[in-house]
Amino acid sequence: MNLHDAARRLPDIAVLRDHCRGLAVLHAILEPEAARRFCAFAVTDDGPQSAWLRHRDGRWLRVDFCEAGALLHWHKEPGQGRIAVPDDILKTLRPILHEVRCDCLADPQLMAAALWREKDSDAWRATDDSAPGASPSLLRCLTDRSPERARRFAAKRYGTPCDLEAVRHLIGLRPLTDALVAGLNPALDLTDLGPDLASAQYPLTMRLPLVRHLSAVGPGAAAEPSRPRLASPLQPVTTSLVSSLQPHGTALLALDRPRHDLELFRRRDASGLITTAVFRHGADHDQQHFTDLGAEVDSDMVAIGGGASAVDSPHGALLTASYPADDGSAWLASSKDHNVPQPHRLTAFAIGMKIDGVSRQRLVEELLTVVRTRSRRAAHPYVSARVPQGHTLIGGGFRVNWQDPPSGEANGSLATASFPRAGGAWTVRSKDHQISSPCTIDAFAVCLKSSFVIDGAEYTVRAWTDFTESEGSPVPHPSAALPLSPSGYVLTGIGAEAQPTEPGSLLWQLEPTTDGTTPGVRAGAKHHGQWSAATLCAWALGIRLQRS
């Protein structure tokens, strides 16, 4: 992977900054002594933010953020860098080096290479096409932002295994809990993380109505002690306390702030008229069953696709719904454990869409149609929702009605497939598992008019659909990932199909993804309670407008 490859895989500035914040708190939990950490995030008194990752051999990578944009640069030993690198960086971003007091200004041969992105740019730029100057493992922590990569990097650096769901929780910037911190480092208390949470501007979890008072960490605070200082054992939360923890006003208190779903990425199609964006919302507590957890889209958008992720271990929780809300404001997801208790936190994803020159009302009432079709009641129900004439299939979803009618004997039916079918239909399947539990399942086909007029010009919808199969022979935990075609399409729908087998493989993951440049889909399935190998297909759907 050369510098230009890395530039194509890096995400938007905001996404990269949030990922660095999550990594920094993970490392703070695993290693309380700051000097021994391999990742950190800090905010300077005058605003710029910096994150760095360090390799065991002393090489390090740093990302600086300021109003002008972001600069990613890495370094070798003194005197081993290239003098020309600072000269390649845009003049608008060079002040970052001054603002964050980078050592390479005093030693121009310290910096080995750099990538940068201006605030209003839609892509990262590289100094040249050479190989990265730091350890590739450091760069992969930023180009591959999966929890698996973060866990692997941390485990190698500290020799401590990490729970995957805990890592997923942290890099997703979900509020911390005592249990999560203790699970990663039993010797550490949540209150010990006060300065690190403030430095990373990480969402705070206050153990309401009372929390411990922490030492001030804002501008002008004493450098020592670096650890939190307890006042009286427990005192009420105050505004001044919150301000001292988050001097730049980014603390997230569930008491008085509205929910804000995290936007993962946003793209325009080749025509420049269609915009889609992906939003994520995670549950804030563990449950055995979730019903209609919603990821909301922006108010000027309509939810036209989405997915969800539960957990695959130790026992697993499986998906039972992924479908659009009636008013198009959100994508709803449901999950449950089965036979064996598995408290978990479900994450819902929504794909929102808007079209320039088309009001949201017109999009909902005239151009978009959602077809819902219900199956017969069965042990393994399946059904397809067909696309109306004059429309194009752009996404779909499912809802397993395992509690309808409500019954104490309903053990549950679990999703096995939700995908586009040749001929213009969205097909869904589910099955009871080990214990008989007949029910129905709903299929949702999200359809857009195949042609329509915008500002007097007629446009035709061009659709792209593709799938990929999990690699190798059937396995108990199959997974598959597929990028969207880069030819000017925007992501509108995702799907997955676990091949029918017995005892069966069940869906636990169906989520939109991006590698920084190309949206796509990642899907996962698993056996449950009884060994069963299977293959899995992942589907991605996209559209673009073409003037007629």
Order of alpha helices (4+ residues) and beta strands (2+ residues): alpha-alpha-beta-beta-beta-beta-alpha-alpha-beta-beta-alpha-alpha-alpha-alpha-alpha-beta-beta-alpha-beta-beta-beta-beta-beta-beta-beta-beta-beta-beta-beta-beta-beta-beta-beta-beta-beta-beta-beta-beta
